[in-house]
Amino acid sequence: MLFTQYPDIMSISDLRSALGIGRTKAYELVSSGEIRSIKVGKAIRIPKTSLLDYVKERSYNTGEVNRPPFHEGGIQ
């Protein structure tokens, strides 16, 4: 399983470490709802399942090929 070294309920700091992203991007992903989170008092917590869902949704190994549309004369 992915991210086994992280707790089941993660902090923003854990999320940043797991994805290798900065503070601003972590808060952006959470506030936009791309990564589901909960508030516990003033603290934001991210269920590890939310992180796994986020990674799975963006995986290139799903069997689908995500290519830009082909236009005559090449890819634009």
DSSP file (Angstrom, degrees, kcal/mol; ACC not computed):
  #  RESIDUE AA STRUCTURE BP1 BP2  ACC     N-H-->O    O-->H-N    N-H-->O    O-->H-N    TCO  KAPPA ALPHA  PHI   PSI    X-CA   Y-CA   Z-CA
    1    1 A M    >         0   0    0      0, 0.0     3,-0.6     0, 0.0     2,-0.1   0.000 360.0 360.0 360.0 146.4    0.0    0.0    0.0
    2    2 A L  T 3   +     0   0    0      1,-0.2    50,-0.1     2,-0.1     0, 0.0  -0.394 360.0  14.3 -73.6 152.0    1.1    3.5   -0.7
    3    3 A F  T >   +     0   0    0      1,-0.1     3,-1.7    -2,-0.1    -1,-0.2   0.799  69.5 156.3  58.8  35.9    2.1    6.0    2.0
    4    4 A T  T <   +     0   0    0     -3,-0.6    -1,-0.1     1,-0.3    -2,-0.1   0.742  66.7  64.5 -65.2 -21.8    2.4    3.4    4.8
    5    5 A Q  T 3  S+     0   0    0      2,-0.1    -1,-0.3     0, 0.0    -2,-0.1   0.553  91.8  80.1 -79.1  -5.8    4.7    5.6    6.8
    6    6 A Y  S <  S-     0   0    0     -3,-1.7     4,-0.1     1,-0.1    42,-0.0  -0.724  86.7-106.2-102.4 151.7    2.0    8.2    7.2
    7    7 A P        -     0   0    0      0, 0.0    -1,-0.1     0, 0.0     3,-0.1  -0.241  29.8-111.2 -69.3 162.9   -0.9    8.1    9.8
    8    8 A D  S    S+     0   0    0      1,-0.2    40,-3.3    39,-0.1     2,-0.6   0.804 114.2  44.9 -65.4 -29.3   -4.4    7.3    8.7
    9    9 A I  E    S-A   47   0A   0     38,-0.2     2,-0.2    39,-0.1    -1,-0.2  -0.964  88.7-161.5-117.1 112.8   -5.4   10.9    9.5
   10   10 A M  E     -A   46   0A   0     36,-3.4    36,-2.9    -2,-0.6     2,-0.2  -0.587  11.4-137.2-100.9 153.9   -2.8   13.3    8.1
   11   11 A S     >  -     0   0    0     -2,-0.2     4,-2.4    34,-0.2     5,-0.2  -0.475  37.5-100.7 -92.6 172.2   -1.8   16.9    8.8
   12   12 A I  H  > S+     0   0    0     32,-0.4     4,-2.7     1,-0.2     5,-0.2   0.892 126.4  55.4 -59.6 -38.9   -1.0   19.5    6.2
   13   13 A S  H  > S+     0   0    0      2,-0.2     4,-2.1     1,-0.2    -1,-0.2   0.907 107.3  48.3 -60.9 -42.8    2.7   18.8    6.9
   14   14 A D  H  > S+     0   0    0      2,-0.2     4,-2.8     1,-0.2    -1,-0.2   0.917 111.2  50.9 -62.4 -43.4    2.2   15.1    6.3
   15   15 A L  H  X S+     0   0    0     -4,-2.4     4,-2.2     1,-0.2     5,-0.2   0.919 109.3  50.4 -60.7 -45.2    0.4   15.9    3.0
   16   16 A R  H  X>S+     0   0    0     -4,-2.7     5,-1.6     1,-0.2     4,-1.5   0.920 113.4  45.6 -59.2 -45.1    3.2   18.2    1.9
   17   17 A S  H  <5S+     0   0    0     -4,-2.1    -2,-0.2     2,-0.2    -1,-0.2   0.915 111.7  51.5 -65.2 -44.2    5.8   15.5    2.7
   18   18 A A  H  <5S+     0   0    0     -4,-2.8    -1,-0.2     1,-0.2    -2,-0.2   0.874 121.9  31.0 -63.2 -38.9    3.8   12.7    0.9
   19   19 A L  H  <5S-     0   0    0     -4,-2.2    -1,-0.2    -5,-0.2    -2,-0.2   0.550 102.6-124.7 -98.4  -9.1    3.4   14.7   -2.3
   20   20 A G  T  <5 +     0   0    0     -4,-1.5     2,-0.2    -5,-0.2    -3,-0.2   0.909  65.0 134.9  66.6  41.4    6.6   16.7   -2.2
   21   21 A I      < -     0   0    0     -5,-1.6    -1,-0.2    -6,-0.2    -2,-0.1  -0.736  53.5-104.9-120.2 166.8    4.7   20.0   -2.5
   22   22 A G     >  -     0   0    0     -2,-0.2     4,-2.1    -3,-0.1     5,-0.2  -0.281  35.8 -99.6 -86.1 174.3    4.9   23.3   -0.8
   23   23 A R  H  > S+     0   0    0      1,-0.2     4,-2.4     2,-0.2     5,-0.2   0.913 119.5  50.9 -60.3 -47.8    2.6   24.9    1.8
   24   24 A T  H  > S+     0   0    0      1,-0.2     4,-2.2     2,-0.2    -1,-0.2   0.924 111.6  47.1 -60.4 -46.4    0.6   27.0   -0.6
   25   25 A K  H  > S+     0   0    0      2,-0.2     4,-2.5     1,-0.2    -1,-0.2   0.886 110.4  53.4 -63.9 -39.6   -0.1   24.1   -3.0
   26   26 A A  H  X S+     0   0    0     -4,-2.1     4,-1.8     1,-0.2    -1,-0.2   0.939 111.8  44.1 -61.7 -47.5   -1.2   21.9   -0.1
   27   27 A Y  H  X S+     0   0    0     -4,-2.4     4,-3.0     1,-0.2     5,-0.2   0.860 112.0  54.5 -65.8 -34.5   -3.7   24.4    1.1
   28   28 A E  H  X S+     0   0    0     -4,-2.2     4,-2.0    -5,-0.2     6,-0.3   0.924 108.1  48.5 -63.8 -45.1   -4.9   25.0   -2.5
   29   29 A L  H  X>S+     0   0    0     -4,-2.5     6,-2.0     1,-0.2     5,-0.9   0.881 116.7  43.2 -63.1 -38.6   -5.6   21.3   -3.0
   30   30 A V  H ><5S+     0   0    0     -4,-1.8     3,-0.8    -5,-0.2    -2,-0.2   0.928 114.5  47.5 -74.2 -46.3   -7.5   21.1    0.3
   31   31 A S  H 3<5S+     0   0    0     -4,-3.0    -2,-0.2     1,-0.2    -1,-0.2   0.815 111.3  51.7 -68.8 -28.7   -9.5   24.3   -0.1
   32   32 A S  H 3<5S-     0   0    0     -4,-2.0    -1,-0.2    -5,-0.2    -2,-0.2   0.652 112.2-119.7 -79.0 -14.9  -10.5   23.5   -3.7
   33   33 A G  T <<5S+     0   0    0     -3,-0.8    -3,-0.2    -4,-0.5     3,-0.2   0.460  79.9 123.7  88.9   0.7  -11.7   20.1   -2.6
   34   34 A E  S   <S+     0   0    0     -5,-0.9     2,-0.5    -6,-0.3    -4,-0.2   0.874  84.5  33.9 -61.8 -34.7   -9.3   18.2   -4.9
   35   35 A I  S    S-     0   0    0     -6,-2.0    -2,-0.3    -9,-0.1    -1,-0.3  -0.982  97.8-129.4-118.8 118.0   -8.2   16.5   -1.7
   36   36 A R        +     0   0    0     -2,-0.5     2,-0.3    14,-0.2    14,-0.1  -0.360  36.1 169.8 -67.7 143.1  -11.0   15.9    0.8
   37   37 A S        -     0   0    0     -7,-0.2     2,-0.3     9,-0.2     9,-0.2  -0.914  24.3-140.6-145.7 170.5  -10.3   17.1    4.3
   38   38 A I  E     -B   45   0B   0      7,-2.9     7,-3.2    -2,-0.3     2,-0.5  -0.942  17.5-127.7-131.7 156.4  -12.0   17.7    7.7
   39   39 A K  E     -B   44   0B   0     -2,-0.3     2,-0.6     5,-0.2     5,-0.2  -0.915  16.0-172.1-106.0 131.8  -11.6   20.4   10.3
   40   40 A V  E >  S-B   43   0B   0      3,-3.0     3,-1.9    -2,-0.5     2,-0.4  -0.921  72.7 -50.5-120.3 100.2  -10.9   19.5   13.8
   41   41 A G  T 3  S-     0   0    0     -2,-0.6    -2,-0.0     1,-0.3     0, 0.0  -0.605 122.1 -26.1  65.8-123.5  -11.2   22.7   15.7
   42   42 A K  T 3  S+     0   0    0     -2,-0.4    -1,-0.3    -3,-0.1     2,-0.2   0.527 120.5  99.3 -94.4  -8.6   -8.9   25.0   13.8
   43   43 A A  E <   -B   40   0B   0     -3,-1.9    -3,-3.0     1,-0.0     2,-0.5  -0.558  66.2-139.0 -85.3 143.1   -6.7   22.2   12.4
   44   44 A I  E     -B   39   0B   0     -2,-0.2   -32,-0.4    -5,-0.2     2,-0.4  -0.866  21.8-171.3 -97.4 130.6   -7.2   20.7    8.9
   45   45 A R  E     -B   38   0B   0     -7,-3.2    -7,-2.9    -2,-0.5   -34,-0.2  -0.962   9.8-155.3-124.7 143.1   -6.9   16.9    8.8
   46   46 A I  E     -A   10   0A   0    -36,-2.9   -36,-3.4    -2,-0.4    -9,-0.2  -0.963  17.1-132.2-120.7 116.2   -6.7   14.7    5.7
   47   47 A P  E >>  -A    9   0A   0      0, 0.0     3,-1.5     0, 0.0     4,-1.2  -0.462  21.3-127.2 -62.1 136.6   -7.8   11.1    5.8
   48   48 A K  H 3> S+     0   0    0    -40,-3.3     4,-2.5     1,-0.3     5,-0.2   0.830 109.8  64.2 -56.2 -31.2   -5.2    9.0    4.1
   49   49 A T  H 3> S+     0   0    0    -41,-0.4     4,-2.4     1,-0.2    -1,-0.3   0.843  98.0  55.3 -61.9 -31.9   -7.9    7.6    1.9
   50   50 A S  H <> S+     0   0    0     -3,-1.5     4,-2.2     2,-0.2    -1,-0.2   0.902 108.2  47.7 -66.1 -40.8   -8.4   11.1    0.4
   51   51 A L  H  X S+     0   0    0     -4,-1.2     4,-2.4     2,-0.2    -2,-0.2   0.924 111.9  49.9 -64.1 -44.6   -4.8   11.2   -0.5
   52   52 A L  H  X S+     0   0    0     -4,-2.5     4,-2.6     1,-0.2    -2,-0.2   0.905 110.3  50.3 -61.7 -41.9   -5.0    7.8   -2.1
   53   53 A D  H  X S+     0   0    0     -4,-2.4     4,-2.5     2,-0.2    -1,-0.2   0.921 109.9  51.1 -60.5 -44.5   -8.1    8.8   -4.1
   54   54 A Y  H  X S+     0   0    0     -4,-2.2     4,-1.0     1,-0.2    -2,-0.2   0.922 112.6  45.3 -59.3 -46.3   -6.3   11.9   -5.3
   55   55 A V  H  < S+     0   0    0     -4,-2.4     3,-0.5     1,-0.2     4,-0.2   0.915 112.9  50.2 -66.5 -43.3   -3.3    9.9   -6.5
   56   56 A K  H >< S+     0   0    0     -4,-2.6     3,-1.2     1,-0.2    -2,-0.2   0.893 107.0  54.6 -62.5 -40.4   -5.4    7.2   -8.2
   57   57 A E  H 3< S+     0   0    0     -4,-2.5    -1,-0.2     1,-0.3    -2,-0.2   0.770 115.0  40.4 -64.6 -25.7   -7.5    9.8  -10.0
   58   58 A R  T 3< S+     0   0    0     -4,-1.0    -1,-0.3    -3,-0.5    -2,-0.2   0.254  86.7 128.5-107.4  11.0   -4.3   11.3  -11.5
   59   59 A S    <   -     0   0    0     -3,-1.2     3,-0.4    -4,-0.2    -3,-0.1  -0.425  49.3-154.3 -72.5 140.0   -2.5    8.1  -12.2
   60   60 A Y  S    S+     0   0    0      1,-0.2     3,-0.4    -2,-0.1    -1,-0.1   0.520  87.6  71.8 -86.2  -7.4   -1.0    7.6  -15.6
   61   61 A N        +     0   0    0      1,-0.2    -1,-0.2     2,-0.1     4,-0.1  -0.096  60.9 107.6-101.1  35.1   -1.2    3.8  -15.2
   62   62 A T  S    S-     0   0    0     -3,-0.4    -1,-0.2     2,-0.3     3,-0.1   0.510  93.6-108.5 -89.7  -4.7   -5.0    3.4  -15.4
   63   63 A G  S    S+     0   0    0     -3,-0.4     2,-0.4     1,-0.4    -2,-0.1   0.244  88.3 109.3  94.4 -13.8   -4.9    1.8  -18.9
   64   64 A E        -     0   0    0      2,-0.0     2,-0.7     0, 0.0    -1,-0.4  -0.757  65.9-135.3 -96.0 143.5   -6.3    5.0  -20.5
   65   65 A V        -     0   0    0     -2,-0.4     2,-1.0    -3,-0.1    -4,-0.0  -0.882  12.6-161.3-100.8 119.0   -4.2    7.1  -22.7
   66   66 A N        +     0   0    0     -2,-0.7    -2,-0.0    -6,-0.1    -1,-0.0  -0.769  28.2 157.2-101.5  89.4   -4.5   10.8  -22.0
   67   67 A R        -     0   0    0     -2,-1.0     3,-0.1     1,-0.1    -2,-0.0  -0.818  46.9-102.6-111.2 151.8   -3.2   12.5  -25.1
   68   68 A P        -     0   0    0      0, 0.0    -1,-0.1     0, 0.0     7,-0.0  -0.361  55.9 -85.0 -63.5 153.7   -3.9   15.9  -26.4
   69   69 A P        -     0   0    0      0, 0.0     7,-0.7     0, 0.0     2,-0.4  -0.294  44.9-116.9 -61.7 145.5   -6.3   16.0  -29.3
   70   70 A F  E     -C   75   0C   0      5,-0.1     2,-0.4    -3,-0.1     5,-0.2  -0.700  31.8-172.2 -86.5 132.4   -4.8   15.4  -32.7
   71   71 A H  E >   -C   74   0C   0      3,-1.1     3,-2.3    -2,-0.4     0, 0.0  -0.943  38.5 -91.5-121.3 146.1   -5.0   18.2  -35.2
   72   72 A E  T 3  S+     0   0    0     -2,-0.4     0, 0.0     1,-0.3     0, 0.0  -0.324 118.2  32.8 -54.5 130.9   -4.1   18.0  -38.8
   73   73 A G  T 3  S-     0   0    0      3,-0.0    -1,-0.3    -3,-0.0     2,-0.2   0.433 130.2 -63.3  96.7   0.6   -0.5   19.1  -39.0
   74   74 A G  E <  S-C   71   0C   0     -3,-2.3    -3,-1.1     2,-0.0     2,-0.4  -0.653  80.1 -32.9 121.0-176.1    0.4   17.7  -35.6
   75   75 A I  E      C   70   0C   0     -2,-0.2    -5,-0.1    -5,-0.2    -3,-0.0  -0.656 360.0 360.0 -83.4 133.5   -0.5   18.1  -32.0
   76   76 A Q              0   0    0     -7,-0.7    -1,-0.1    -2,-0.4    -6,-0.1   0.382 360.0 360.0-112.4 360.0   -1.3   21.6  -30.9
